[in-house]
Structures are given as structure tokens and as C-alpha cells.
């Protein structure tokens, strides 16, 4: 009998993951990650549901008869997720905290804790599939439910992390997951999926960043360099954003969108959507990562430019061990610095990079 740790978030997906691991006959340890303080200065910004989620996870563990523990990951989150997130926004980027969480915390620090407790693997409620290759290595592949595909968020996992991971929901649809939870009488069977920042719950990112980044007002300028408005801080905006600019377009059929940021001048650059300033074909990416084998120096691949985006054809050319140029067959709209691009071939996740 193996001992398997299950990262339980208090949601239906991880609840069913724990249920399935137990049904496989393995000894199961449910682990809930506490990633933020309750009752501190951030509480007024939104409903941080960690206590409710932890209680739901514990109740599910009791219902199916497995051991359960709450793991304090607050310091790990501050250092490995919150700090890079804030620094990225401070530097005009749009980081992805969920990718950071998976890379460094869930399949990093938490997995190591699971190992120390004698676990042979850590299972999660991700919708993705783990495949073993003839050479003994492992790949992450698309799940059965393509609409719930979460492989994008795992683009920065390394081979050692993948080898230690299990994904019990690989062959299930979301409907089937809820039906399994309902039939088992789990308290999370009808619980809505979580929204918002991964570690704070339903809270606006601007409200969170306001506690770390001071307001530095500046000008909003159009494509001709004319001042058309004012902003309270560049970190409040991302490329492609339309709402919250408070800049009238004086046209019934046109509107301004963010097309870039000038950090030196503290200027927010905007243009009319009709000017097509948001579309680009070629992008420089850095911090290249691969899940199994390094990407070929020159190759034609598929990618997801962002989460939930459909596959796009690209030409990939590595210009250093850490950087590359990717050229899309079809120009892409509003890809922002700091976001992650995930690479694929034949439904297999190959790795990822970050837009410069």
C-alpha cells in the first residue's frame, strides 16, 4: 500500500481527488495549505475564505475516513508568490500567481513536506493527465475534459515534480466529478469554484497591490503623444484594458485601450481599439522552462498564449539558454509582459516562457 498526500483546497475537485485516491486502496493524507493570515490588514479588502475552506476540507476528510492536517505555508507564499507578484506589477508586468504557486509551493514546498511525512506522491485536483514514457520519464498531457484543461498552470513544473505528482481527475469531466461528490455525500458537492487571487479569495488585485505599491500619478497619452487623461499608478493597468481609464473617446463606435507603459516617464499609453496597436506577431520570451526535454533551438510548436486561449501555431527560435523569440502565425492581441506562454506538441505540455 502506498501513502499518498492530497492537496485539499476545500473545493469539490480536490475533494474528489482524495476520494478517488482512497478508493484506489492507498493510505491518504489530506493536506490543506494555509497561505494567508486571517484577521490581518488584508481582511477588509475581501472575503478571505481560508477558515471556511479548511473546515470543508477537514469535513470531507472525516466523511471519507482519511487523515488530515493544516499546513502553515504563509511564509512560503509571502516569499515565493506574493513578493514576485508585487515586484512584477511594480515593474509594469502582469505576473501569474497561480503558475508561481504550482511551481514553488504546491509542487515545491508542500510536496517536500509530503515526502517528509512518508508520502510516495502528492495528488491534486488539477484537470490534466500524467503519462509515462518508454524511457521512464513522464509528461503532462491534456485531460479528458478539454474545457477544464489546467495544463497551462503547470508549465513550469520540472521532471522531478511531475514524477512525484498524481492527477486523479485526468479522465473525468467536471459533471462527473460533481456527480461522484454528490453520490458520496461530500459537503463540497455543490460548492462553487473559487474565484479571484489564489491566496486571497475574491479580492481585486488593485486593492491588494495598494498595500504594497504607493500611488504615483501620471499622464495618460494617446498614440500621437497627446495627454488625454491621468492615472493614479501604472500598476493598476494591464495591456488590453479598456475599463477604468476614465478617458472619453468622443466617438460612439470607438474606445481607448491600454497599449503599453512608459516606466521612466510614468506614462500610460492608450490608443483607439480601431488603430490595431494591440496586435503583434513576434515576442521575446525569457525564463524558459521545460517539463521533460529541452525545446529544440528552432522548431514549430503549438502554444497557449494565455490560460483558456485556443492553441496557436508558432515558430520558436532559441537565442540563448534562457531566452527565445516566438513568432505567431496569426497576430495576437494584448499579450502583456510578465504573462506566461505554455508550449505544446500533440497534446503534451512541453514547458513555458514569460513575455519580456
N, C-alpha and C positions, 0 to 999 in steps of 0.2 A: 504493500500500500504506500502510495506517495503522499507527501504532505504538501498541499498547495495553498498559498496565500491568495486571497481575493481582495482586490482594492474595491471596497464598497463605499459608494458615494451617498447612499440613501435614496437612489433613484431606481427605477424599475429595471434598467439594463444590467447594472452591476448586481442587483438582487437575483435576477435570473441566472447570471453568470455563476454566482455562488451556488444556486440551486442545482445547476447542471453539473458543476464540478463534484458536488456531493453525490449526485446520482451516478456519476462515473465510478464511485466507490473509493474516492480519495479522502484522506483526512483534510479538513478545510479549516483555515484560519481567516476569518473576516477581519480586514484592517481598514479602519476609517481614518483618513488623513485630516487632521485639524490644521487648516492652513492660514487662519486669521484669528485675531483676538475678537472676543465679543465684549461689548461694553466699553470699547476704547474710543478714540477720537473719530474713527471712521464710521461708527454705527449710525449717526444721523444721516449719512449720505444715502443709505439704502437699507433694505432688509437683508442682513447677512444671515442666512438660514442655517448656519453650521449646527447649532444645537438641535434644531428640528430634524435636519438630515442625519445627524449622528444617532438620534433616537430612533429614526426609521430604520437605519442600517442595523442597529442593535436588535430591534424588534424582529426584523427579518431573520437575523442570525438565530434568535431564540426560536422562531417558528420552525426553522428547518433543522435546528439542533446542531449548530456549529459553534466553535469558539470564536470570540470576538474581542477586539481591542481597539481603542482610540489611540492613534499615534500623533504625537506633537510634531508637526512639520513646519511650525510657524517661522522659525529661524531660517530653515532651508528656503522657504518661499520668499522671505524678505531678501535673501542674498541672491538666489538663483532665478527668481521670476520677477519680483517687484522692482528690484534695483535696475536690472537691464531694461525693463519695461519703461520705467520713468526716464532713464537716461536716453533711451531711444526717442521718446517723444520730445525730450528736451533738445535733442539734436535734429528735430524736424522729420523723424521717421515714424512709421506706423508698425510697431512690433506685434508679434502674435504670442500672447501669453500662454495659450493652450499648447503650442509647439514647445515652448520653453518648459512648461510643466511636465510634459511627457518625457522630454529628453533628460532633464536633470532631477526631477522629483519623483514622479510616479514610477518610471522605469529606471530611475537612478537611485536616489536615497532610499525610497520606500522598498525597492527591490532588494537593496543591500540589507535592510532591516529584516526583510522576509528570509533572506539567506541565513542571517544570524540566528533566526528562530527555527532553523532547520527545514525550511521550505525548499522544495526542488523546483518550484516555478511560481510565478505570480500571474494570476488571471485577472482580466479586466472586462468591462462591458463594452469595449470597442467593437464596432462593426467592421471587421476585417478578417482575413484568413492567413494562417501561418502554414507555409509549405516547406517540406524538407526536400532538398536536392540530392542527387546521386552522390555528390561529393561530401555530404554530411552537413553542408551549410543550410541556412534557412532564408526564405524570402517572405515578405508580406505581400499578399495579393488582395484583389477586390473581394468583398463578401458577396453572399447570395443576394442581399438586399442592396442593389446599386444606389437606391435613393438615400440610404443611410451610410454610405461609404465614408469611413473616417480615416482611411489610409493617409490622407493629406497631413493629418496632425502627427503622424508617426515618421515623417520624412527624415528626421534627424536621429532616429534610433540607430545604434550600432549593432553589429552582428552578435556580440555577447549579450546585449539586451534582448534581442529578438529570440535568441536561443532559450532564454530564461522565461519568456512570455508565453501565455496561453490566451486564446481568444474563443471562448465557448459559444459566442453568438455568430460565428462565421457563416453558418448555413441557415440562419433564421431571418425571417422578416420581422419588422417591428410589430406587426399584428400578431405574429406567432409568439413573440416574446411576451406581449401583454396577455395573451391567452394562457400561456404557461404560468404566468404570475397569478392570474385570476383563478385558474384551476387549483393552484397550490394554496390559495387563500392568503397570498402575501399582501401586507399592508400597503405596499408600493404599487400594486397592480394598476391603479387608476391615477397615480401621481403624474403630474405634468412634467415634461422635460425641463431641466433648468435652463435659464437664460442669463445673459449678462456676463460680466467678467468671471473667469473660472474660480477665483478665490474670494470674491466679494458678493456674489449673488447679483441681484437685479439692481445695479447701480450704474449711472452714467460715467463713462470714462473721464469726461471733463471734470465732474465733481471730485472724482478720486485724485486726478492729477493736480487739482487746485491746492491740495495739501502739501505738494512737493515742489511745484513749479510756480514761481511768482508771476503775476500779470505784468507783461511788458507790452504796452500798447504800441501799435504801429499802423502804417498805412496799408490800405488795400489798393493795388494798382492793376489796371487792365493791360491788355496786350500791347497797347500803344504807350504804356508808361504813365498814363494819367491816373491821378488819385481819384478813386471812386468811392472810397469809404475808409473805415478804420476798424481795427481788430484789437482785442484785449490780450492776445497771446497766440503765437503761431502753433503752439501745442494743441490748441483747441480745434484744429482743422486738419483734414487729410485730403489728398489729391482726389478729385472727382466729387467732392462735397458740394452740395447745392444749398441745403438749408442752413440757416443760422448766419448767413453772410450779412443780411440786412442791407443789401445793396440793390436798389431798384434798377431794373433793366430798361425801363421806359419803352417796353415792347410787349405786346400781348402774346407773341409767339417765340420769345427768346428769354433766356435767363443766364445769369452768371454761374460759373462753376469754378472751383479751385483747380488751377493747373500747376501750381508749384509754390515754393517758398524760397525767399532770399534771406538766409540767416544773418548775413553780415549787415544788410540794410534793415532787417526786421520787417520785411515786406511780404504780404500775402499776394500772390499773383492769381488773377482771375481772368476769365475770358468767356465770351458767349459760347454756349454749347454748339451753336451752329458753326463756329470757327474751327471745330475739329482739332483743337490744340491738345486734347487729351489722348489722342491715338498715336501709338508708337509701335514700331515693328521690332527694333533691336534694343536689348537691355544688357547692361553689365551686371553680373551677379558675383557675390563673394561668399565666403564661408561655406564652400562646397562640402557636402557630406554624402556618403553612400551607405546603404543598408547592408550591402554584401560585397560586390566587386566595384572597384573604381570605374567611373564612367570613361568611355573611350575619349581620347583627345578631340576627335571630330566624329560626330555621329548625328543621325536623325532620330529624334525621340518624340514621344508624346509628353505633355505636361498638363498639370492643373495650375493655371496662373494664380488662382485663389481657391479657397475652400468652396465647394459646390459648383465651381466653374466646370463646364464640359472640357473634355480633352482638347488640347490644341497641338498642332504639329509645329515642331521647332527644329532648327539646325543648331546644334550645340558645338561650341569650339572652346576648348580649354586654353587659357592664355598663361596660366600659372597653376601650381598645385591647388591653390585656394580660390582662383577666380576663373570666370569664363564669360563669353559673350553668347547670348542666345538670340536667335532671330526667328520670329514667328512667321508662319506662312500667312496668317491673317493678322493685321494690326490690332492691338489690344488697347482697350480703354482704361485709363486711370489706374495703372499699376504703380503703387507707391513704394518709395524707398523704405526698407525695413520689413516689407511683407515677404512671405515665403513662397517660392515656386517649388512644386513637387514633380519629380521626373518619373516616367513610367515607360514600360515596354511590355506589350502583350498582357496587360492587366497586372503586371508586377511592379511594385514600388521600388524604384532604384535609388532614391535619395532626394536631396533638395539643395536649394541655394537661397540667398537673400538678395533682393533687388538693391543695388547700390544707389 
